[in-house]
């Protein structure tokens, strides 16, 4: 069984990477990318990509003076991105929170409770980073969400 799974995974990787490895111009097509601007579209850097029932949302930041302000606005934006795919924050299965200061974990955790409630929320990876492109950024958040197959 393990051997069959490995062969399947290898075949999938080869099918996805073959056009790229051979130098062909053929583009691997995703079901539904979401671009925030024409610049994003030209640079081919979507804010989110839906592949089947899974939506991958790139790390997002926000202006604000405090971690709480930035995080609140980021969650509103993330809800908006997911809404484009008919998903909600309850559909999030994994979240990565990038903090400028690891000591802000408790503040970040409190903001997550407001979004996900006491039920636990998605799997969390918390990462302290050396810094962000914008020196005023204190937090960035990225998500993976999965559509509920029963909802269509």
Order of alpha helices (4+ residues) and beta strands (2+ residues): alpha-beta-alpha-beta-beta-alpha-beta-alpha-beta-beta
